[in-house]
Amino acid sequence: MRSRSSWGIGVIGTGGMGTRHVENIHRYIKGAHVAAVMDVDHSRAAHAAEESGAQPFDNAHALIHCPEVDAVVIAAPDPLHAELTLACLEAGKPVLCEKPLATTAADARRVVDAELTLGRRMVQVGFMRHYDPAHQAVKTAVDSGQIGRPLLFKGIHRNAQVAPGFDLTSDFVVLSSLTHDLESARWLLGQEAVEVYVSGTATTPEFGPEVWDLQVVQIRFQGGGLASIEVYVSAHYGYEVVAEVVGERGTATTGNGHAPWIRREGTCSRPIGSDWLARFQTAYVAELRDWVASLSRGDLSGPDAWDGYMTLLAAEACIRSIRSGGPERVTVPERPPLYTRRA
Ligand SMILES: NC(=O)c1ccc[n+]([C@@H]2O[C@H](COP(=O)([O-])OP(=O)(O)OC[C@H]3O[C@@H](n4cnc5c(N)ncnc54)[C@H](O)[C@@H]3O)[C@@H](O)[C@H]2O)c1
C-alpha cells in the first residue's frame, strides 16, 4: 500500500449508513476525500455526490475500477457485502465493509481465503463499537486486569422500531443486529464462542407469529466465558446499547452514551435517543480516521476479515438454534498467522 496526500474513497450504497460515511469522510477525515459514490437509487447517489463533490456511478464494479478510487467503503445491503469485497480485493483496493462481512460463514471464509492468497489483510469490518469510547473503556478495564478474569458478557441491544414495511425475519435480526453483540462479546472477553442457544418471542403481529423480534441469546466460550445477550428490535421507547463484563473481582459497563441525569422538581430523568447514527457518531468518525491512517501505514489495526468470519460462524449457529430449539455447537477453526490477535 502507498502513502499519498489524500486517499480517494469510493462509497457503494448511499442509504442511511453510506450517506453518514460520505458526510464524515468529507467533513472530518484529513488525508481522504470522497472520490466516487454509487447507489442503485440514482437520486441517493446524486445527493451524496452533490454533498461531497464526488463522481456518481451507477455500477459498483465501474466504481471499484475507477483510477481515482484508492479504497472502498461498502454500505450496500448485507447480501452484497462478500461479492463486492472480493471484487475490491481482485482490483487490489482496500475495503471498509459494513457489518456483517457476509450473510453466510462460507462467504466470509472466501474473503479470508482471498486475503490469505494475497498474503495481507486488506479488509476492515465496520464493527464500530471497537471505536466507541465507552466500549474502549470497558476493554481497557478488562485487559488491565482491574476486574479480574472476565467471566460473563451481558449485552442489551434495543432499537425503537424496524422501518415501516420492512419484511423482518428472525435470521435478519441475527445477521444484521445480533452480529454487533456477538462481536462485542468475543472482543471484550477475548474468546471465541463454542456453543449458543437462542430463545425468543414474536412481539409484533405485523411481522408474523414466527418472527422473533425479541431474542435472548446464551453463549459459552472456548476459555470458559459466558454471555447473555438481549436483542430487541421493536423496543418502542428508544435506541439503547449496553455492554457489561462481569469479572472475578468487579464489573465494567458502558452505560448508554453520555446524556446527563437531570434532577428537578422531585424527579430524576435522563433522555434516551432513538437514533443509532447519533449514539455512535464519535465511533463512526474514529473508525474512518483509524482506517485511513492504516491505509497509509499499510497495516490494518481495526476489526478484520477474521473477526467478520468468527462472528458469522457464531451467527449461523444462532440461526440453527432458532430452527432446532436447542443449543448448537460452533466449530472454531485455527486462526491463521496472518490474523494474529491484536489488542
Ligand atoms: N455499523 C453500523 O452501526 C451500521 C448501522 C446501520 C447499518 N449498517 C450496515 O450498513 C449497510 C447499509 O445499511 P443502511 O441502514 O444504510 O441501509 P439503507 O437501506 O438505508 O441503505 C442501503 C442502500 O443500498 C442501496 N443499494 C441497494 N442495492 C444496491 C446495489 N446493488 N448496489 C449499490 N447500492 C445498493 C439502496 O438503494 C440504499 O440506498 C448494511 O449492510 C447494514 O447492515 C451498519
The ligand as an SDF file (V2000), in Angstrom:
LIG
                    3D

 44 48  0  0  0  0  0  0  0  0999 V2000
  -22.1540   -0.2090   11.6620 N   0  0  0  0  0  0  0  0  0  0  0  0
  -23.3730    0.1840   11.9400 C   0  0  0  0  0  0  0  0  0  0  0  0
  -23.6470    0.7240   13.0020 O   0  0  0  0  0  0  0  0  0  0  0  0
  -24.4600    0.0250   10.9240 C   0  0  0  0  0  0  0  0  0  0  0  0
  -25.6880    0.6630   11.1260 C   0  0  0  0  0  0  0  0  0  0  0  0
  -26.6540    0.5390   10.1470 C   0  0  0  0  0  0  0  0  0  0  0  0
  -26.4180   -0.2080    9.0310 C   0  0  0  0  0  0  0  0  0  0  0  0
  -25.2370   -0.8400    8.8680 N   0  0  0  0  0  0  0  0  0  0  0  0
  -24.9820   -1.6560    7.6650 C   0  0  0  0  0  0  0  0  0  0  0  0
  -24.8180   -0.7410    6.5840 O   0  0  0  0  0  0  0  0  0  0  0  0
  -25.3890   -1.2980    5.4090 C   0  0  0  0  0  0  0  0  0  0  0  0
  -26.4240   -0.3230    4.8710 C   0  0  0  0  0  0  0  0  0  0  0  0
  -27.4420   -0.1760    5.8310 O   0  0  0  0  0  0  0  0  0  0  0  0
  -28.4040    1.1090    5.8260 P   0  0  0  0  0  0  0  0  0  0  0  0
  -29.0400    1.1600    7.1440 O   0  0  0  0  0  0  0  0  0  0  0  0
  -27.6730    2.2790    5.3040 O   0  0  0  0  0  0  0  0  0  0  0  0
  -29.4850    0.6320    4.7650 O   0  0  0  0  0  0  0  0  0  0  0  0
  -30.2670    1.5400    3.7190 P   0  0  0  0  0  0  0  0  0  0  0  0
  -31.3590    0.6810    3.2060 O   0  0  0  0  0  0  0  0  0  0  0  0
  -30.5830    2.8610    4.3080 O   0  0  0  0  0  0  0  0  0  0  0  0
  -29.1920    1.7800    2.5610 O   0  0  0  0  0  0  0  0  0  0  0  0
  -28.7910    0.7810    1.6670 C   0  0  0  0  0  0  0  0  0  0  0  0
  -28.5390    1.4620    0.3380 C   0  0  0  0  0  0  0  0  0  0  0  0
  -28.0060    0.4930   -0.5690 O   0  0  0  0  0  0  0  0  0  0  0  0
  -28.5920    0.7260   -1.8350 C   0  0  0  0  0  0  0  0  0  0  0  0
  -28.4930   -0.4610   -2.6660 N   0  0  0  0  0  0  0  0  0  0  0  0
  -29.3610   -1.4880   -2.8270 C   0  0  0  0  0  0  0  0  0  0  0  0
  -28.8850   -2.3630   -3.7260 N   0  0  0  0  0  0  0  0  0  0  0  0
  -27.6830   -1.8800   -4.1280 C   0  0  0  0  0  0  0  0  0  0  0  0
  -26.7080   -2.3320   -5.0540 C   0  0  0  0  0  0  0  0  0  0  0  0
  -26.8970   -3.4770   -5.7540 N   0  0  0  0  0  0  0  0  0  0  0  0
  -25.6060   -1.5890   -5.2440 N   0  0  0  0  0  0  0  0  0  0  0  0
  -25.4380   -0.4250   -4.5480 C   0  0  0  0  0  0  0  0  0  0  0  0
  -26.3220    0.0570   -3.6670 N   0  0  0  0  0  0  0  0  0  0  0  0
  -27.4270   -0.6690   -3.4660 C   0  0  0  0  0  0  0  0  0  0  0  0
  -30.0340    1.1320   -1.5250 C   0  0  0  0  0  0  0  0  0  0  0  0
  -30.6150    1.8250   -2.6170 O   0  0  0  0  0  0  0  0  0  0  0  0
  -29.8170    2.0180   -0.2930 C   0  0  0  0  0  0  0  0  0  0  0  0
  -29.6250    3.3790   -0.6440 O   0  0  0  0  0  0  0  0  0  0  0  0
  -25.9710   -2.6390    5.8060 C   0  0  0  0  0  0  0  0  0  0  0  0
  -25.0650   -3.6530    5.4940 O   0  0  0  0  0  0  0  0  0  0  0  0
  -26.1410   -2.5450    7.3000 C   0  0  0  0  0  0  0  0  0  0  0  0
  -26.0440   -3.8080    7.9400 O   0  0  0  0  0  0  0  0  0  0  0  0
  -24.2510   -0.7190    9.7750 C   0  0  0  0  0  0  0  0  0  0  0  0
  1  2  1  0
  2  3  2  0
  2  4  1  0
  4  5  1  0
  4 44  2  0
  5  6  2  0
  6  7  1  0
  7  8  2  0
  8  9  1  0
  8 44  1  0
  9 10  1  0
  9 42  1  0
 10 11  1  0
 11 12  1  0
 11 40  1  0
 12 13  1  0
 13 14  1  0
 14 15  2  0
 14 16  1  0
 14 17  1  0
 17 18  1  0
 18 19  2  0
 18 20  1  0
 18 21  1  0
 21 22  1  0
 22 23  1  0
 23 24  1  0
 23 38  1  0
 24 25  1  0
 25 26  1  0
 25 36  1  0
 26 27  1  0
 26 35  1  0
 27 28  2  0
 28 29  1  0
 29 30  1  0
 29 35  2  0
 30 31  1  0
 30 32  2  0
 32 33  1  0
 33 34  2  0
 34 35  1  0
 36 37  1  0
 36 38  1  0
 38 39  1  0
 40 41  1  0
 40 42  1  0
 42 43  1  0
M  CHG  2   8   1  16  -1
M  END
$$$$
